[in-house]
Every structure is written in structure tokens, then in C-alpha cells.
Amino acid sequence: MTCEVRQARPADAPRLAELSGALGYPVAPGIFGERLERLLARDDNTVLVATDGGDVIGWLHGAEHELLETGRHCEILGLIVDARARRSGVGHRLIGAVEEWAASRGLDQIAVRSNIVRVESHPLYGGLGYARVKTQHAYRKQLRSYGGRHG
């Protein structure tokens, strides 16, 4: 396998949506494409893809955040590798690329959250020098629709 990492492009959206669905986060390709285009337009986000012979085999979404309590840092918000390409270094390549992106922005820390049920991903992060710093509960609330308006 010859893994190359590059910035995502709008044309990648259907394959990225397919990979997202395979990991349990289904989304229609059109909606995924709209989200991707919005993120690609922002300079504080990066969406990277790993390819093998031109075929997309994984993706990573990283973003710069600034928190009052910890300051500026990068967070890996999504990382998905095709099941057929796992354990072949694709995740390492994507993480290395986002680390370079973060360093180029003057960030000196990267955070990542990994669902406790994704036991196969925990050794990946530990092997790359990421330390588990806490375990937490995640809560979500669905808000009423206000006709698409915000505020």
C-alpha cells in the first residue's frame, strides 16, 4: 500500500460520507458535502484524506480551538480508516499530518477523544505518545427547530 495524505476536496464528499457511515455515523453525501465545503472554507479547520492509488481510504478532521482554561490547541474531531486499510499505518500518517498542521499554526498540544467502545483505537493513540488524561460522560440534547434561524 502506498499511502499519500492530502487536503480533502469537495469531490471527496461521497467517499468520506461512505466511510463515516461504515463507522456508525451515517450521513447523506449531499449533506456531508455541504458540511465539508463549509469546513474547507475555514482556516482554523483541516480535513485530510489518505489515499492509496488515488482511492480515499481514510480521513481526519482537525480544528484549532481556544478555551479559557487551557488556551489554544488542536483537537482531532474525526478519524476514520477503511476497515481493509486498518493496521497498515494509515492512521499514523493522518495523525502525523495533522500534527504538522497544528505545529505550523504555533499550537503545541493536540487533544483527541476516543469512544470507550472503540477499543482498537486506544493503542493507536497511546503508541503515538498521546496520554489518557480523563474519562468522562458525554451528554447531548436535541434542540427545537426554529425554522433554520440561529439565535
Rosetta blueprint (number, residue, H / E / L):
1 M L
2 T L
3 C E
4 E E
5 V E
6 R E
7 Q E
8 A L
9 R L
10 P H
11 A H
12 D H
13 A H
14 P H
15 R H
16 L H
17 A H
18 E H
19 L H
20 S H
21 G H
22 A H
23 L L
24 G L
25 Y L
26 P L
27 V L
28 A L
29 P H
30 G H
31 I H
32 F H
33 G H
34 E H
35 R H
36 L H
37 E H
38 R H
39 L H
40 L H
41 A L
42 R L
43 D L
44 D L
45 N E
46 T E
47 V E
48 L E
49 V E
50 A E
51 T E
52 D E
53 G L
54 G L
55 D E
56 V E
57 I E
58 G E
59 W E
60 L E
61 H E
62 G E
63 A E
64 E E
65 H E
66 E E
67 L E
68 L L
69 E L
70 T L
71 G E
72 R E
73 H E
74 C E
75 E E
76 I E
77 L E
78 G E
79 L E
80 I E
81 V E
82 D L
83 A H
84 R H
85 A H
86 R L
87 R L
88 S L
89 G L
90 V H
91 G H
92 H H
93 R H
94 L H
95 I H
96 G H
97 A H
98 V H
99 E H
100 E H
101 W H
102 A H
103 A H
104 S H
105 R L
106 G L
107 L L
108 D L
109 Q L
110 I E
111 A E
112 V E
113 R L
114 S L
115 N L
116 I L
117 V L
118 R L
119 V L
120 E L
121 S L
122 H H
123 P H
124 L H
125 Y H
126 G H
127 G H
128 L L
129 G L
130 Y L
131 A L
132 R L
133 V L
134 K L
135 T L
136 Q L
137 H L
138 A L
139 Y L
140 R L
141 K L
142 Q L
143 L L
144 R L
145 S L
146 Y L
147 G L
148 G L
149 R L
150 H L
151 G L
